[in-house]
Amino acid sequence: MKKVININFQGTIIPIEETAYEILQKYSESLRRHFAKEEGRDEIINDIETRISELFSETLKKGATCITDDNVNAVINSMGRPEDFDTDGDAYSDTSFAQQKTTENTYPANNTQPNNYNNTQSHTTSGKRLFRDENHKILGGVCSGVANYFNIDPVIMRIVALVFSSVVLIPYIVIWIVVPSSATQAIGSPRKRLFRDTDNKKIAGVCAGLAQYFGVNTRLVRILFLLPFISIVFRMNHWSGWGFPHFLSLSFSPAATISYLILWILVPETKTTSDKLEMKGKPVDLNSIKNTVQNDLNEFKDKAQKWGKDVSGTAKKWSKEVSNAAQNFTKKNDDSNMENYSSNIENDNNYNQQQLANIPPKTEKRNGIPIILKVLGYIILGLIIAPILLSLFGVGIGFMAVLPATDFLLKSGWETVLSWGTFFLFIWVPIIGIILWFFRLITGNRGGSSAIRATFIGLWILGWMCFFGLFSFVGHDFSHSAYTAPTTFDYKDNNVKTMVVRAFPKDEYSDWDNQDFSDFLRYFGNDSVKIPNVALKIEQSKDDHFHVESAAYANGKSKEEATELASKIEYKFDQKDSTLFVPADFFINRIDKFRNQRLYIKIFVPIGKQIIVKGDVKIHHNIDINIGPAGMHKNNWDNGDNYWDYDIVYVMTAEGLKRLDEDKKDGTEKSNTDKEKSSNTNDDENNSGDKKETSNSKTVSNKTFTFYNMAALLSNKFSL
Amino acid sequence: MYCKNQNMDIQNTQSQMRKGVLEFCILSVIKQGGEVYPGDIATKMKEANLHILEGTLYPLLTRLKNAQLLTYRWVESVSGPPRKYFSLTEEGQLFYKELESTWKEMADAVQLLTAQ
């Protein structure tokens, strides 16, 4: 039962089925597009439509109640489809009267070749197009469409899709909805193509183009792209930098940027008027999607039913044959047997013929095996490239995350310029280049001109130069180091058996336990930050008393600057009864920059006395934030017996620091005698025994560029 | 799909051949009929085994009319919308005569060349 509507077609009222009307409309639009450039277009179309309405009138006169799909299709067939028209501007340019008409458009040859057998219409921006194959489809024509596009056998494509079905499912559905079916192309109805709308652009027309394609408000799309950045401003759960959220989540701003950049590069801009028309075409709306999917599903259902019937038919035949054979076997050898046998042969022949008829037409023979190899090759290539891309990606994102902190590291001027240069050219250019190359490889598009390739490579080399420049600059800043003279804190150790080491009570400002990105930003937005670059070493005292010594350390571009920076580090100790309050961190500011400032604290414990470091101290055995190896000087600040745990009571023995419980277990006597002990323990022993303590608070990972040092040496040599 | 290329070439040539004589044939039909409407033209061509799609016909006729080789008048019809009846103008007549002689020459030449 179909809905019938009345249309006023060229002055006549025609009752027509709604579906038939839609076909007619599509045809009309295709005509309009075909004759878009033609002079006298309106007249031509008018004539054609008049003729069509005439044919409809005749059909109605013959007794039809309304115009059906078949009627419309028949009329379209007799009128012809636009791409079958023999309209050729070339012919007219050759004939004599073209001389009289100087304004006749002479179309370029490729615009007017009969396009009966091509699937592509000529556009200014066309290549091979991806369609869903209406004629060779099983479900939605996705596999065969994609296979045709890549010139592989659809069957192979389907097999691959089934094998990877869990992965392929969602892309399949997406392609089913988004990619137009080849039926629309045959009638020539306007397809919609994704362009960048450069007429309405803010930056590159990416958002405007997307808005046109989906038929939504441009502002909406722009807001969608900006959303992740807004979440920074309002500190709403923006990505914190250390987890890696889903790429498309709304709080992940690098994703929005990257998507925009990729779209900018890949999506063409509208060059001609026909491009603009195609951009605006018929909107991809829910109705058309619904219809498409419904139709395909119905066809699939019919096919499945038919297949079911075939199977049951075949099964019946087989069972019949089996029973016949069984009968033969049991029957005695006589004439009736021969009769049966011949009739069985007849049956078999019939059955065979039907079998043959049931075999679907063979698909064209393609070379199966090389194609499989090709697919495998692509998969392997993808597997190799993906980790490389991901790691580069990760570095790029990491840099983005650290951005606010760079102000504390780099002096303004050349350094920041170089750092941005490094960031974009060194890291992002290859990522984008690799992605693009991969896409081109898949789509078989040879469009990658050598100019583009050269540009990318050139930019990347520039990035390398920026990278090295940056290294040498920063290296120079860290080339020298200096310690302050050790200062002593007067710790009064009368009647102190166990020294308790604590940190100063915290204020809200001091904590760099950054939980999320907004804290990170807020923290580095201040003029000075606290860094916990403090090392605490516990050593044996040479006499009977506790001693507390401290020294500061810093790098700089000259010895003088290093010394100055080191002495600028402010810290203090305090004592209450037996508790020693130690500084757990200190300030550095934007002006002085971060130059590996460190604070070393040494506590000398006499033999027989005990010490316990409370958990709130949160300072470590070794320096966390470190660029370059520990200075050029051999010193006794980085050595020493290092390892101790929080909240454990240690006792200093002649052999060194030991846990109290262990000591008791060992039964070693606590002796008060002053044993000669070299406190200069071996460098090697310490360096191999050093354990990197994992910190409670999240800190920037150890950036020990070992060849960094070399850069510093180089810059020294060239006295930058 | 792989043998398509060969097909394409011959179809191409064939359609070029057709296109060359199309105008001439149409003008002939109109001249002989005096006043003809496009549907009739298409039918006559079909009868002569030179099939043409009506969709091809209309733009062609319009171009010829715009070049002032044809003219038309509207005729009311009982069974539907009014129809355009085309006829040759004076210019069209002259044009036709030229084409006729061109065709004769060409036909003779081809005949000669292809005769065994």
Interface residues (C-beta under 8 A of the other chain):
Chain A: Q10 G11 T12 L31 F35 E38 E39 G40 E43 I44 D47 I48 T50 R51 S53 E54 S57 E58 K61 S78 M79 G80 R81 P82 D84 F85 D86 T87 D88 A91 Y92 T95 S96 F97 Q100 K101 Q113 P114 N116 Y117 E364
Chain B: M1 Y2 K4 N7 M8 Q11 N12 S15 R18 K19 G20 L22 E23 P38 G39 I52 L53 E54 G55 T56 Y58 P59 L60 L61 T62 R63 N66 A67 L69 S77 S79 G80 P81 R83 K84 F95 E98
